[in-house]
Amino acid sequence: MATLFENNRPPLNLRRFYPLAGLPGQQQLWSWISFDVANQSFTLIINTLLFSIFFSEVVVRNPAIDDRLWALTYGASMLLCALLSPLAGAMADERAWKKRGLISTGIVCGVFTCGLALIQPGQIWLAVLLYIPANFAFSVGENFLASFLPNLAASEKVGRVSGFSWACSYGAALLLLILTAAAMLLAKRASPDQWRPFFVFAGLWFLVFLVPTLLWLREPEIPHKTHSGHNLWTIGFIRLAESAREISRYRDLALLLMASLFYATGMSVVIFFASKLAAEFGFSQVNLVLFVAVITVSGIIGTVLPTLYQDRFGHRRSTLFFLTLWMMTAAVFALYARGHEQNARIPGSTPYPVWPLWVIGNLLGFGLGSLGSSNRAFVSYLAPAGKSAETFGLWGMVFKLAAIMTFPFAWIKDVHGTPSALWVLTGFLAVGWFLTLFVNESRGHAAANADALMTKPVES
């Protein structure tokens, strides 16, 4: 009987289709990935799809001020995160509290997300008091999550781990998109005032997928310098000041973070303006949902290359390749927008073709997945030992500032039109590409390793 079962086992070479095959600590890896899946409920259902509309149409109900109030609410949470992310990371490194920070932010985000269902018309103050902590916790939690990456796998495997986890999170986003659309259709909850159960679902999804992280993810055991005689807040500033004085040692990491600011701005433009641009070029409501789904699927595909090839091809070369592809896509988008604009001025002209926008959308989604995954792995590769939470706190600050830097795109779009704004987007990506040229990943990784060799658990 044993022989019969042995002869009918699946071929062992099927393992080659599993990107994490052969890596140690599978339980650790999956408990980490589980948080990447968990927070998709907030970023998709709350930030991308539903809450901004609910806030405007149900809570505020005043078109004269709703956009400004939403911008202030969202902007306040982003500014708070940008200011406090590096400090939170430095404090977590001091006390080895990365897991504690991760779990705490997850619980806060999940609970406050459920609380969004309590908001009634006119309760702007309650919406602000619930949303800002939720979005702040979600954003800081992303930083804590990324700070585990340097210790989850060997440095030559971080691209594979980051890419696969990013793909899983995109898969979760696609599932959530399908479930939300199906619930709207089948339960007839298309009206914004009927969306409160979706907020509860988003919060519970986050809390449920947080459980494996809580049970099995371990705090990395990293020797680190500690500072006695100060309170934790003071220590956070002391650590940041020490890092600032040592910036010459980590110049490649600093260059990468500076470059990330510019192409993260491009990523923010796509996230915040993709559906608005598609609507501008004639997409119906149904096609807008499909367009978001297409970008999500393309994002999953975009993570394949970093997962399979980034560690072998090199982090800098991978980033430059993806940026080149995105710059070309942005330039083609600008040309398409110019053609659409000129066609609209011709009386009686035939409708401008829409199919190129589907191709452009796929390439933009591909860029979101590939650049997001490869950038996280690249920063991990250059992160100094004992300062991973601080490093990814700075990384989080950069990405939050990038959201603020979408203002030039929006301003030029309003004043000079969409084609000009898309050329500005291309320019942001070009600056990021140029700065990435000067990053020496071997030198930066050596500096991070040297830090590991010199760092001991001492007090000062």
C-alpha positions as semicolon CSV with decimal commas, in nm:
position;residue;x (nm);y (nm);z (nm)
1;M;0,000;0,000;0,000
2;A;0,285;0,240;0,087
3;T;0,442;0,172;-0,251
4;L;0,113;0,250;-0,425
5;F;0,087;0,587;-0,252
6;E;0,451;0,667;-0,318
7;N;0,406;0,597;-0,689
8;N;0,106;0,829;-0,705
9;R;0,262;1,128;-0,531
10;P;0,274;1,453;-0,734
11;P;0,611;1,506;-0,901
12;L;0,850;1,690;-0,677
13;N;0,936;1,937;-0,954
14;L;0,596;2,102;-0,897
15;R;0,770;2,281;-0,613
16;R;0,943;2,502;-0,867
17;F;0,613;2,685;-0,916
18;Y;0,618;2,792;-0,550
19;P;0,844;3,100;-0,530
20;L;0,934;3,050;-0,164
21;A;1,032;2,684;-0,203
22;G;1,353;2,602;-0,022
23;L;1,351;2,909;0,199
24;P;1,375;2,840;0,574
25;G;1,116;2,962;0,822
26;Q;0,804;2,903;0,614
27;Q;0,577;2,973;0,912
28;Q;0,755;3,304;0,967
29;L;0,718;3,397;0,602
30;W;0,347;3,321;0,586
31;S;0,271;3,493;0,916
32;W;0,440;3,802;0,770
33;I;0,257;3,772;0,437
34;S;-0,070;3,742;0,628
35;F;-0,038;4,105;0,741
36;D;0,024;4,213;0,380
37;V;-0,307;4,044;0,297
38;A;-0,482;4,188;0,605
39;N;-0,422;4,556;0,534
40;Q;-0,557;4,532;0,179
41;S;-0,910;4,564;0,317
42;F;-0,831;4,914;0,439
43;T;-0,635;5,037;0,139
44;L;-0,893;4,907;-0,113
45;I;-1,237;4,927;0,053
46;I;-1,176;5,237;0,266
47;N;-0,912;5,448;0,091
48;T;-0,958;5,356;-0,274
49;L;-1,324;5,271;-0,322
50;L;-1,578;5,378;-0,064
51;F;-1,499;5,607;0,226
52;S;-1,423;5,930;0,040
53;I;-1,761;5,903;-0,137
54;F;-1,939;5,813;0,189
55;F;-1,771;6,107;0,363
56;S;-1,882;6,353;0,094
57;E;-2,232;6,228;0,014
58;V;-2,350;6,091;0,350
59;V;-2,153;6,272;0,620
60;V;-2,088;6,622;0,485
61;R;-2,367;6,653;0,225
62;N;-2,244;6,993;0,110
63;P;-2,077;7,001;-0,235
64;A;-1,934;7,344;-0,160
65;I;-1,703;7,212;0,114
66;D;-1,696;6,831;0,095
67;D;-1,380;6,801;-0,121
68;R;-1,192;7,047;0,100
69;L;-1,294;6,871;0,420
70;W;-1,193;6,534;0,279
71;A;-0,859;6,672;0,158
72;L;-0,791;6,819;0,503
73;T;-0,886;6,494;0,678
74;Y;-0,680;6,271;0,452
75;G;-0,393;6,520;0,437
76;A;-0,380;6,551;0,816
77;S;-0,341;6,176;0,855
78;M;-0,066;6,166;0,591
79;L;0,120;6,461;0,743
80;L;0,099;6,301;1,087
81;C;0,238;5,977;0,946
82;A;0,518;6,154;0,756
83;L;0,626;6,339;1,070
84;L;0,611;6,046;1,311
85;S;0,715;5,745;1,096
86;P;1,094;5,786;1,140
87;L;1,053;5,854;1,512
88;A;0,830;5,548;1,561
89;G;1,083;5,336;1,373
90;A;1,375;5,463;1,583
91;M;1,188;5,388;1,906
92;A;1,098;5,038;1,782
93;D;1,464;4,966;1,705
94;E;1,567;5,087;2,052
95;R;1,335;4,851;2,239
96;A;1,304;4,572;1,978
97;W;0,935;4,653;1,950
98;K;0,877;4,600;1,578
99;K;0,626;4,322;1,632
100;R;0,458;4,512;1,915
101;G;0,428;4,815;1,687
102;L;0,297;4,604;1,399
103;I;0,029;4,430;1,603
104;S;-0,075;4,749;1,782
105;T;-0,123;4,942;1,458
106;G;-0,315;4,650;1,307
107;I;-0,556;4,630;1,600
108;V;-0,608;5,008;1,604
109;C;-0,674;5,018;1,230
110;G;-0,911;4,720;1,237
111;V;-1,115;4,847;1,534
112;F;-1,138;5,207;1,411
113;T;-1,232;5,083;1,063
114;C;-1,527;4,894;1,212
115;G;-1,612;5,213;1,398
116;L;-1,660;5,401;1,069
117;A;-1,997;5,225;1,046
118;L;-2,119;5,429;1,345
119;I;-2,095;5,762;1,161
120;Q;-2,428;5,929;1,094
121;P;-2,510;6,218;0,858
122;G;-2,361;6,545;0,979
123;Q;-2,116;6,382;1,224
124;I;-1,806;6,526;1,060
125;W;-1,622;6,538;1,392
126;L;-1,676;6,164;1,446
127;A;-1,562;6,082;1,093
128;V;-1,240;6,279;1,150
129;L;-1,178;6,123;1,492
130;L;-1,222;5,772;1,354
131;Y;-1,058;5,800;1,013
132;I;-0,736;5,984;1,103
133;P;-0,624;5,725;1,365
134;A;-0,725;5,440;1,134
135;N;-0,532;5,573;0,835
136;F;-0,235;5,670;1,052
137;A;-0,220;5,321;1,205
138;F;-0,253;5,160;0,861
139;S;0,030;5,371;0,719
140;V;0,271;5,324;1,010
141;G;0,188;4,954;1,012
142;E;0,313;4,929;0,653
143;N;0,649;5,061;0,772
144;F;0,671;4,815;1,062
145;L;0,578;4,530;0,827
146;A;0,852;4,618;0,578
147;S;1,110;4,644;0,859
148;F;1,090;4,266;0,910
149;L;1,199;4,195;0,553
150;P;1,580;4,216;0,601
151;N;1,559;3,937;0,861
152;L;1,302;3,710;0,698
153;A;1,536;3,582;0,429
154;A;1,898;3,601;0,321
155;S;1,985;3,927;0,146
156;E;2,001;3,753;-0,191
157;K;1,640;3,635;-0,149
158;V;1,463;3,954;-0,036
159;G;1,340;4,035;-0,387
160;R;1,170;3,696;-0,408
161;V;1,002;3,730;-0,069
162;S;0,892;4,091;-0,120
163;G;0,758;4,020;-0,471
164;F;0,562;3,711;-0,369
165;S;0,409;3,886;-0,069
166;W;0,318;4,186;-0,286
167;A;0,150;3,947;-0,532
168;C;-0,049;3,789;-0,248
169;S;-0,165;4,133;-0,135
170;Y;-0,276;4,220;-0,490
171;G;-0,461;3,888;-0,506
172;A;-0,637;3,976;-0,181
173;A;-0,728;4,318;-0,326
174;L;-0,877;4,153;-0,634
175;L;-1,082;3,916;-0,417
176;L;-1,204;4,207;-0,204
177;L;-1,297;4,400;-0,518
178;I;-1,502;4,104;-0,645
179;L;-1,671;4,050;-0,307
180;T;-1,756;4,420;-0,272
181;A;-1,899;4,444;-0,624
182;A;-2,099;4,123;-0,577
183;A;-2,241;4,242;-0,245
184;M;-2,345;4,573;-0,401
185;L;-2,525;4,394;-0,682
186;L;-2,678;4,099;-0,495
187;A;-2,760;4,276;-0,168
188;K;-2,858;4,594;-0,352
189;R;-2,623;4,818;-0,155
190;A;-2,513;5,054;-0,432
191;S;-2,614;5,370;-0,243
192;P;-2,340;5,522;-0,021
193;D;-2,572;5,538;0,280
194;Q;-2,592;5,156;0,264
195;W;-2,217;5,100;0,279
196;R;-2,170;5,075;0,658
197;P;-2,156;4,690;0,655
198;F;-1,863;4,714;0,414
199;F;-1,668;4,915;0,671
200;V;-1,732;4,650;0,937
201;F;-1,628;4,379;0,691
202;A;-1,306;4,565;0,610
203;G;-1,218;4,597;0,979
204;L;-1,295;4,233;1,056
205;W;-1,093;4,115;0,753
206;F;-0,796;4,309;0,889
207;L;-0,833;4,165;1,239
208;V;-0,881;3,805;1,121
209;F;-0,572;3,801;0,898
210;L;-0,378;3,971;1,177
211;V;-0,412;3,659;1,392
212;P;-0,138;3,450;1,218
213;T;0,099;3,747;1,251
214;L;0,018;3,775;1,621
215;L;0,067;3,402;1,685
216;W;0,373;3,313;1,480
217;L;0,576;3,613;1,366
218;R;0,880;3,656;1,589
219;E;1,069;3,972;1,675
220;P;1,411;3,953;1,504
221;E;1,699;3,902;1,744
222;I;1,934;4,176;1,628
223;P;2,220;4,318;1,837
224;H;2,156;4,689;1,873
225;K;2,287;4,990;2,058
226;T;2,069;5,107;2,345
227;H;2,058;5,440;2,527
228;S;1,995;5,449;2,901
229;G;1,898;5,747;3,110
230;H;1,643;5,892;2,867
231;N;1,273;5,848;2,804
232;L;1,168;5,668;2,489
233;W;1,065;5,980;2,295
234;T;1,401;6,146;2,364
235;I;1,581;5,828;2,262
236;G;1,395;5,831;1,929
237;F;1,530;6,177;1,850
238;I;1,879;6,078;1,969
239;R;1,884;5,780;1,732
240;L;1,764;5,991;1,440
241;A;2,036;6,249;1,514
242;E;2,298;5,974;1,521
243;S;2,182;5,846;1,184
244;A;2,192;6,198;1,040
245;R;2,554;6,235;1,150
246;E;2,638;5,903;0,981
247;I;2,466;5,987;0,652
248;S;2,794;5,962;0,457
249;R;2,819;5,594;0,551
250;Y;2,472;5,529;0,412
251;R;2,484;5,761;0,110
252;D;2,352;5,492;-0,126
253;L;2,050;5,432;0,095
254;A;1,996;5,809;0,117
255;L;2,016;5,838;-0,263
256;L;1,768;5,554;-0,305
257;L;1,521;5,717;-0,066
258;M;1,558;6,047;-0,252
259;A;1,496;5,872;-0,585
260;S;1,200;5,689;-0,431
261;L;1,037;6,022;-0,349
262;F;1,012;6,105;-0,719
263;Y;0,889;5,777;-0,858
264;A;0,665;5,722;-0,556
265;T;0,501;6,048;-0,663
266;G;0,431;5,882;-0,997
267;M;0,282;5,583;-0,816
268;S;0,062;5,815;-0,606
269;V;-0,062;5,991;-0,921
270;V;-0,172;5,657;-1,069
271;I;-0,343;5,549;-0,746
272;F;-0,528;5,876;-0,690
273;F;-0,604;5,979;-1,049
274;A;-0,636;5,659;-1,254
275;S;-1,014;5,628;-1,231
276;K;-1,062;6,004;-1,273
277;L;-0,848;6,004;-1,588
278;A;-1,034;5,702;-1,726
279;A;-1,367;5,879;-1,666
280;E;-1,229;6,185;-1,844
281;F;-1,166;5,976;-2,154
282;G;-1,521;5,838;-2,166
283;F;-1,528;5,531;-1,940
284;S;-1,869;5,439;-1,797
285;Q;-1,918;5,349;-1,428
286;V;-1,906;4,978;-1,512
287;N;-1,588;5,022;-1,715
288;L;-1,432;5,222;-1,432
289;V;-1,472;4,923;-1,197
290;L;-1,329;4,697;-1,467
291;F;-1,044;4,941;-1,518
292;V;-0,952;4,923;-1,147
293;A;-0,973;4,543;-1,168
294;V;-0,746;4,542;-1,475
295;I;-0,488;4,757;-1,295
296;T;-0,505;4,518;-0,998
297;V;-0,454;4,208;-1,214
298;S;-0,168;4,379;-1,398
299;G;-0,018;4,464;-1,060
300;I;-0,017;4,094;-0,970
301;I;0,158;4,016;-1,299
302;G;0,398;4,302;-1,233
303;T;0,522;4,134;-0,915
304;V;0,628;3,823;-1,107
305;L;0,948;3,975;-1,245
306;P;1,078;4,101;-0,907
307;T;0,982;3,769;-0,747
308;L;1,167;3,556;-1,000
309;Y;1,451;3,772;-1,130
310;Q;1,533;4,075;-0,912
311;D;1,776;3,897;-0,681
312;R;1,971;3,763;-0,981
313;F;1,939;4,065;-1,209
314;G;2,025;4,316;-0,936
315;H;1,812;4,564;-0,746
316;R;1,937;4,877;-0,922
317;R;1,910;4,734;-1,272
318;S;1,563;4,599;-1,198
319;T;1,448;4,939;-1,072
320;L;1,594;5,117;-1,376
321;F;1,423;4,870;-1,610
322;F;1,082;4,916;-1,446
323;L;1,125;5,294;-1,439
324;T;1,217;5,300;-1,807
325;L;0,904;5,103;-1,890
326;W;0,691;5,337;-1,679
327;M;0,845;5,650;-1,829
328;M;0,767;5,521;-2,178
329;T;0,409;5,440;-2,071
330;A;0,361;5,788;-1,920
331;A;0,495;5,950;-2,239
332;V;0,261;5,741;-2,456
333;F;-0,027;5,835;-2,224
334;A;0,059;6,203;-2,270
335;L;0,056;6,161;-2,649
336;Y;-0,275;5,976;-2,632
337;A;-0,425;6,251;-2,416
338;R;-0,305;6,514;-2,664
339;G;-0,463;6,324;-2,952
340;H;-0,788;6,284;-2,758
341;E;-0,791;6,657;-2,680
342;Q;-0,730;6,757;-3,042
343;N;-0,994;6,514;-3,170
344;A;-1,253;6,663;-2,931
345;R;-1,200;7,005;-3,090
346;I;-1,296;6,883;-3,438
347;P;-1,673;6,921;-3,499
348;G;-1,839;6,596;-3,606
349;S;-1,525;6,388;-3,554
350;T;-1,555;6,016;-3,485
351;P;-1,508;5,911;-3,121
352;Y;-1,143;5,873;-3,028
353;P;-1,046;5,505;-2,980
354;V;-1,059;5,384;-2,620
355;W;-0,866;5,058;-2,657
356;P;-0,521;5,222;-2,615
357;L;-0,626;5,329;-2,266
358;W;-0,678;4,965;-2,170
359;V;-0,321;4,889;-2,282
360;I;-0,188;5,193;-2,097
361;G;-0,385;5,092;-1,785
362;N;-0,231;4,745;-1,793
363;L;0,119;4,890;-1,818
364;L;0,051;5,137;-1,536
365;G;-0,077;4,854;-1,316
366;F;0,226;4,645;-1,407
367;G;0,447;4,934;-1,299
368;L;0,266;4,971;-0,967
369;G;0,324;4,607;-0,880
370;S;0,682;4,582;-1,004
371;L;0,809;4,915;-0,870
372;G;0,636;4,879;-0,534
373;S;0,774;4,532;-0,474
374;S;1,124;4,597;-0,610
375;N;1,160;4,923;-0,415
376;R;1,072;4,758;-0,084
377;A;1,327;4,484;-0,152
378;F;1,596;4,736;-0,260
379;V;1,554;4,940;0,060
380;S;1,569;4,617;0,261
381;Y;1,895;4,523;0,086
382;L;2,055;4,851;0,195
383;A;1,899;4,876;0,545
384;P;2,164;4,882;0,824
385;A;2,136;4,611;1,085
386;G;1,973;4,733;1,403
387;K;1,807;5,021;1,216
388;S;1,556;4,844;0,994
389;A;1,249;5,000;1,160
390;E;1,409;5,345;1,143
391;T;1,503;5,290;0,778
392;F;1,152;5,187;0,684
393;G;1,015;5,471;0,892
394;L;1,206;5,704;0,660
395;W;1,079;5,499;0,366
396;G;0,724;5,547;0,490
397;M;0,785;5,920;0,530
398;V;0,904;5,938;0,170
399;F;0,593;5,766;0,035
400;K;0,361;5,988;0,241
401;L;0,540;6,301;0,119
402;A;0,502;6,162;-0,234
403;A;0,124;6,174;-0,189
404;I;0,157;6,544;-0,106
405;M;0,378;6,597;-0,412
406;T;0,092;6,501;-0,642
407;F;-0,023;6,864;-0,608
408;P;0,193;6,988;-0,902
409;F;0,032;6,723;-1,125
410;A;-0,318;6,825;-1,014
411;W;-0,243;7,197;-1,049
412;I;-0,099;7,165;-1,400
413;K;-0,388;6,936;-1,497
414;D;-0,639;7,203;-1,391
415;V;-0,451;7,496;-1,545
416;H;-0,283;7,352;-1,856
417;G;-0,472;7,027;-1,921
418;T;-0,416;6,654;-1,886
419;P;-0,144;6,613;-2,155
420;S;0,083;6,867;-1,984
421;A;0,023;6,705;-1,645
422;L;0,122;6,365;-1,786
423;W;0,448;6,513;-1,912
424;V;0,508;6,635;-1,555
425;L;0,446;6,277;-1,439
426;T;0,704;6,156;-1,692
427;G;0,946;6,417;-1,555
428;F;0,904;6,292;-1,197
429;L;0,986;5,940;-1,312
430;A;1,287;6,065;-1,510
431;V;1,432;6,237;-1,202
432;G;1,387;5,917;-1,001
433;W;1,556;5,718;-1,282
434;F;1,850;5,963;-1,293
435;L;1,907;5,953;-0,916
436;T;1,889;5,572;-0,913
437;L;2,181;5,565;-1,159
438;F;2,410;5,688;-0,880
439;V;2,309;5,422;-0,626
440;N;2,586;5,165;-0,582
441;E;2,404;4,865;-0,437
442;S;2,722;4,668;-0,363
443;R;2,873;4,957;-0,169
444;G;2,544;5,025;0,011
445;H;2,500;4,660;0,106
446;A;2,858;4,642;0,230
447;A;2,794;4,946;0,451
448;A;2,486;4,777;0,597
449;N;2,684;4,458;0,662
450;A;2,968;4,654;0,819
451;D;2,714;4,806;1,053
452;A;2,602;4,455;1,146
453;L;2,958;4,355;1,233
454;M;3,022;4,665;1,442
455;T;2,689;4,675;1,623
456;K;2,681;4,522;1,971
457;P;2,418;4,533;2,245
458;V;2,580;4,816;2,442
459;E;2,446;5,106;2,639
460;S;2,544;5,469;2,607
